[in-house]
Amino acid sequence: MKLTVADVFYELAETIDQVCETESIPNLLQNISRLYGLKTIAYLGLGTTRIGDTEPYIAVTYSPEWVAHYKSENYLFIDPVLRKGFDRIMPLDWGDFDRSDARTGRLLGEAVEFGLGRKGLTFPVRGMRGDRALVTITSEASDREWRTLRRHYARDFQALSGHLHEMVLRTEGIETPHIKLSKRQIECLWWTSQGKTVPEIAMILELSHHTVKDYLEEARDKLNATSNPHAAFKAAQQGVLFPWL
């Protein structure tokens, strides 16, 4: 039986959650790239290793040639993905970068030459311990294809990025707090993620405005979020937004 798009997502999420050894990660990333038709996928984490270790955690499907070139050119200090990604909550589309900057234009142009792809999306992840990560995917899609694929990728990788981050923490032996949301809290966050307001959610779920506000406030506290959309985003990243579907 042919797998649906939803099947691929849920099977991958389950597979990621079962990884317990660092040695399994390269093959996993290659498999994710293949299943989603990507050129590359990369993970960069901060605060994901032992206390006192300031080195970032890096797992990529990039070619060794690009990694060596990136380091030799000191692109770490001008890379717009790193400069902008860690300050964001929502995904970052490479198409939004200011390519009039000579250094940025050169970096992105050389990335294409080294086989990274012309399109890219970067997903920020913020953990519960101050740990952070960026998950980046790239594609060779045309402009027309990208308009459709971007929505598809944004939906799935917003959640998969959280699973990947938890996987890295787990394989590094770092315990993370387990977030337990009630069914109603999840429902309210789900409709928030779909752009619904508190009155609209109350009407959909046949609850009072006050009750919906209470559920959302409780969810924000559990997720250490600053707003309802931020809570919905963090719930999706941590894979706890969809169990009731």
C-alpha positions as CSV (number, residue, x, y, z in Angstrom):
1,M,0.0,0.0,0.0
2,K,1.4,3.4,-1.0
3,L,2.2,5.7,2.0
4,T,0.3,9.0,2.2
5,V,2.0,12.3,3.1
6,A,0.5,12.0,6.6
7,D,1.9,8.4,6.9
8,V,5.4,9.6,6.1
9,F,5.2,12.3,8.7
10,Y,3.9,10.1,11.5
11,E,6.3,7.2,10.7
12,L,9.2,9.6,10.6
13,A,8.2,11.2,13.9
14,E,8.0,7.7,15.5
15,T,11.3,6.6,14.0
16,I,13.0,9.8,15.3
17,D,11.6,9.2,18.8
18,Q,13.1,5.7,18.9
19,V,16.7,6.8,18.0
20,C,19.0,6.4,21.1
21,E,22.4,6.2,19.5
22,T,24.4,9.0,17.8
23,E,25.6,6.6,15.2
24,S,22.1,6.3,13.8
25,I,21.6,10.0,13.1
26,P,23.5,10.4,9.7
27,N,21.4,7.6,8.1
28,L,18.3,9.0,9.6
29,L,18.9,12.4,8.1
30,Q,19.6,10.9,4.7
31,N,16.3,9.0,4.9
32,I,14.4,12.1,5.8
33,S,16.0,13.9,2.9
34,R,15.1,11.1,0.5
35,L,11.5,10.8,1.7
36,Y,10.8,14.5,1.3
37,G,12.8,15.0,-1.9
38,L,15.2,17.4,-0.3
39,K,18.8,18.3,-1.4
40,T,20.1,18.5,2.1
41,I,19.1,18.6,5.7
42,A,21.1,20.0,8.6
43,Y,20.9,20.3,12.4
44,L,22.8,22.7,14.5
45,G,22.3,22.8,18.3
46,L,23.5,24.9,21.1
47,G,23.4,23.8,24.7
48,T,22.7,20.2,23.6
49,T,25.9,18.7,24.9
50,R,27.5,18.3,28.3
51,I,27.6,21.2,30.7
52,G,30.6,23.4,30.0
53,D,31.0,22.2,26.4
54,T,30.5,25.3,24.3
55,E,30.9,23.6,20.9
56,P,27.7,23.4,18.8
57,Y,26.3,20.0,17.9
58,I,26.3,19.6,14.1
59,A,24.7,16.9,12.0
60,V,24.4,17.5,8.2
61,T,24.0,15.8,4.9
62,Y,26.2,18.4,3.2
63,S,29.2,17.3,1.2
64,P,32.6,17.2,3.0
65,E,33.8,19.7,0.3
66,W,31.2,22.3,1.3
67,V,31.9,21.8,5.0
68,A,35.6,22.4,4.4
69,H,35.0,25.4,2.2
70,Y,32.5,26.9,4.6
71,K,35.1,26.7,7.4
72,S,38.0,28.0,5.3
73,E,36.0,31.0,4.3
74,N,34.9,31.8,7.9
75,Y,31.3,31.8,6.7
76,L,30.2,31.0,10.3
77,F,30.5,34.8,11.0
78,I,28.4,36.0,8.1
79,D,25.9,33.2,7.5
80,P,22.4,34.8,7.5
81,V,20.9,31.5,8.6
82,L,22.8,31.7,11.9
83,R,22.7,35.5,12.3
84,K,18.9,35.6,11.9
85,G,17.7,32.1,12.8
86,F,18.4,32.1,16.5
87,D,16.5,35.4,16.9
88,R,13.4,34.0,15.4
89,I,10.4,31.9,16.4
90,M,8.9,31.3,13.0
91,P,10.6,29.5,10.0
92,L,13.1,31.5,7.9
93,D,12.9,31.3,4.1
94,W,16.2,31.8,2.3
95,G,14.3,33.8,-0.3
96,D,14.0,36.6,2.2
97,F,17.7,37.1,2.6
98,D,19.1,40.5,1.4
99,R,21.3,39.3,-1.5
100,S,22.5,42.8,-2.3
101,D,25.0,42.3,0.4
102,A,28.1,41.0,-1.4
103,R,29.2,38.6,1.3
104,T,25.7,37.1,1.7
105,G,25.3,36.8,-2.1
106,R,28.6,35.1,-2.4
107,L,27.9,32.6,0.3
108,L,24.5,31.6,-1.1
109,G,25.8,31.4,-4.6
110,E,28.6,29.1,-3.6
111,A,26.2,27.0,-1.6
112,V,24.3,26.3,-4.9
113,E,27.6,25.5,-6.6
114,F,28.4,23.0,-3.9
115,G,25.0,21.3,-4.3
116,L,23.0,22.6,-1.4
117,G,20.0,23.7,-3.6
118,R,18.5,27.0,-4.5
119,K,15.7,27.1,-2.0
120,G,15.9,26.7,1.8
121,L,13.9,26.9,5.0
122,T,15.3,27.1,8.5
123,F,13.3,26.1,11.6
124,P,14.3,27.5,15.0
125,V,13.8,25.3,18.0
126,R,13.8,26.6,21.6
127,G,14.2,24.0,24.3
128,M,13.0,24.1,27.9
129,R,16.6,24.4,29.4
130,G,17.8,27.3,27.3
131,D,19.0,24.9,24.6
132,R,18.4,26.0,21.0
133,A,18.7,24.6,17.6
134,L,18.3,25.3,13.9
135,V,17.0,22.7,11.4
136,T,17.6,23.6,7.8
137,I,16.3,21.9,4.7
138,T,17.2,22.8,1.1
139,S,15.6,22.0,-2.3
140,E,16.2,22.3,-6.0
141,A,12.5,23.1,-6.6
142,S,11.5,25.7,-9.2
143,D,9.8,28.9,-8.0
144,R,6.4,27.5,-8.9
145,E,7.1,24.2,-7.2
146,W,8.5,25.9,-4.1
147,R,5.3,27.9,-3.5
148,T,3.5,24.5,-2.9
149,L,6.3,22.6,-1.3
150,R,7.1,25.4,1.1
151,R,3.7,25.1,2.8
152,H,4.1,21.3,3.0
153,Y,7.6,21.5,4.4
154,A,6.7,24.3,6.9
155,R,3.8,22.3,8.3
156,D,5.8,19.0,8.7
157,F,9.2,20.3,9.7
158,Q,7.9,22.7,12.3
159,A,7.0,19.6,14.3
160,L,9.8,17.3,13.0
161,S,12.4,19.8,14.0
162,G,11.3,19.5,17.6
163,H,11.5,15.7,17.4
164,L,15.0,16.0,16.0
165,H,16.1,18.3,18.8
166,E,14.7,16.0,21.5
167,M,16.5,13.1,19.7
168,V,19.9,14.9,20.0
169,L,19.3,15.7,23.7
170,R,18.4,12.1,24.3
171,T,21.4,10.7,22.5
172,E,23.6,13.1,24.5
173,G,22.2,11.9,27.7
174,I,20.4,15.1,28.6
175,E,17.0,14.7,30.3
176,T,14.3,17.0,29.2
177,P,11.0,17.8,31.1
178,H,8.0,15.9,29.8
179,I,5.2,18.3,28.8
180,K,1.7,16.9,29.6
181,L,-1.2,18.8,28.1
182,S,-4.8,18.0,28.5
183,K,-7.0,17.1,25.6
184,R,-8.8,20.5,25.9
185,Q,-5.5,22.4,26.1
186,I,-4.3,20.7,22.9
187,E,-7.6,21.4,21.1
188,C,-7.4,25.1,22.0
189,L,-3.7,25.3,20.9
190,W,-4.6,23.5,17.7
191,W,-7.3,26.0,16.7
192,T,-4.9,28.8,17.8
193,S,-2.3,27.4,15.3
194,Q,-5.0,27.6,12.6
195,G,-5.5,31.3,13.3
196,K,-8.7,31.2,15.3
197,T,-9.4,33.7,18.0
198,V,-10.6,32.9,21.5
199,P,-14.3,33.7,20.7
200,E,-14.0,31.5,17.6
201,I,-12.4,28.6,19.5
202,A,-15.1,28.9,22.2
203,M,-17.8,28.6,19.5
204,I,-16.1,25.7,17.8
205,L,-15.6,23.7,21.1
206,E,-18.9,24.9,22.6
207,L,-17.1,26.4,25.6
208,S,-17.2,29.8,27.3
209,H,-14.7,32.4,26.4
210,H,-13.4,32.3,30.0
211,T,-12.9,28.6,29.9
212,V,-10.9,28.8,26.6
213,K,-8.8,31.6,28.1
214,D,-8.1,29.4,31.1
215,Y,-7.0,26.4,29.0
216,L,-4.7,28.6,26.9
217,E,-3.2,30.3,30.0
218,E,-2.5,26.8,31.5
219,A,-0.9,25.7,28.3
220,R,1.3,28.8,28.1
221,D,2.5,28.2,31.7
222,K,3.4,24.6,30.9
223,L,5.2,25.4,27.7
224,N,6.9,28.6,29.1
225,A,5.5,30.5,26.2
226,T,5.0,34.3,25.9
227,S,1.7,34.2,23.9
228,N,-0.9,31.8,22.6
229,P,0.6,31.5,19.1
230,H,4.0,30.9,20.7
231,A,2.5,28.2,22.9
232,A,1.0,26.5,19.8
233,F,4.3,26.8,18.0
234,K,6.2,25.2,20.9
235,A,3.6,22.4,21.3
236,A,3.9,21.6,17.6
237,Q,7.7,21.6,17.8
238,Q,7.6,19.2,20.8
239,G,5.2,16.9,19.0
240,V,2.4,17.3,21.6
241,L,-0.1,19.2,19.4
242,F,-1.5,16.4,17.4
243,P,-2.1,13.2,19.5
244,W,-5.9,13.8,19.6
245,L,-6.3,13.8,15.8
